[in-house]
Amino acid sequence: MVLFVVFALIAIVAAVGVIISRRPIYSALFLLLNFASLAALYIMLQAQFLAAVQVIVYGGAIVVLFLFVVMLLGGGELNDIRDTNRPFLQRFGWQRFVAVGLGVLMVAGLGYGLVTGELSAVQGDPAAFGQGSVQAIGSVLYTDYLLPFELASVLLLVGMIGAVVLARPPE
């Protein structure tokens, strides 16, 4: 229970760090920390496959892609949007009001679900857990779905080569 609280707090602090960080590089590193703490939470829930996917796909691929784009575009500090010469509504626009409204709707929905009991813990069927094991997923992936898996990997390779070619300075 103590480890759960520790990793949950790390995940929350890292998520807040992604939002409030002024440097895109730091935001990407906070995102990596968030993904790692979520993987630790998955391990505590006995979902080792989800933890491995969280680290490999999100931590390894998505964050590296974000860092690649940030470095390609220049990873400088973000400009301050607070211009005191303009009125409040012109400074922040309608996005802030929409975000606050959606946040209130989300909290209201969560509160309704907690009060009515619809957000209670659901226990799964013990026989279904074997179907989602790494061995079961791997055997289906490399037998029945081998061709789509290989085509997806070739597509990702072509995308990576295209990104490198586009990022190369002209000669």
Secondary structure, 3 states (H helix, E strand, C coil): CHHHHHHHHHHHHHHHHHHHCCCHHHHHHHHHHHHHHHHHHHHHCCCHHHHHHHHHHHHHHHHHHHHHHHHHHCCCCCCCCCCCCCCHHHHHCCHHHHHHHHHHHHHHHHHHHHHHCCCCCCCCCHHHHHHHCHHHHHHHHCCCCHHHHHHHHHHHHHHHHHHHHHHCCCC
